[in-house]
Amino acid sequence: MSNSEWDYYVGYSGWGEWVPRLPISTDPEDVTKMKHSAKSFLRPARDLHGFLEAVAEKKGFAEQLKKAAELNQNEKVHNLIKSTGVVTDFTTNLTPDGIRITFQPDDTAACFHITLSLCW
């Protein structure tokens, strides 16, 4: 493999080393899918921001959420999350250590998901 071919396959890891990188399988100039995914990401990002503000700032909200989770009241947990203005579809995973919320796009062509983990 010549140096110019190798340059195409090498990427910087950020940790002071160069590592092999797979070639891009689509046209490098076609960013249509990436723009669509980014645009679709905006609503869930706003939802996430509103939820985090409620947890951090709204008096009693974090306590209500944790108590409902401890009592395994999944519907109440969902309703509390939605009460912060969340309209994006999401799933929750409750553990003794915290909560994990995964926001999924409505549009399957949007290539992203957001997972938020908060410790109790």
Buried (B, 14 or more C-beta within 10 A) or exposed (E): EEEEEEEEEEEEEEEEEEEEEEEEEEEEEEEEEEEBBBEBBEBBBBBBEBBEEBBEEEEEBBEBBBBBBEEEBEEBBBEBBBBBEBEBEBEBEBEEEEBBBBBBBEEEEBBBEBEBEBEE
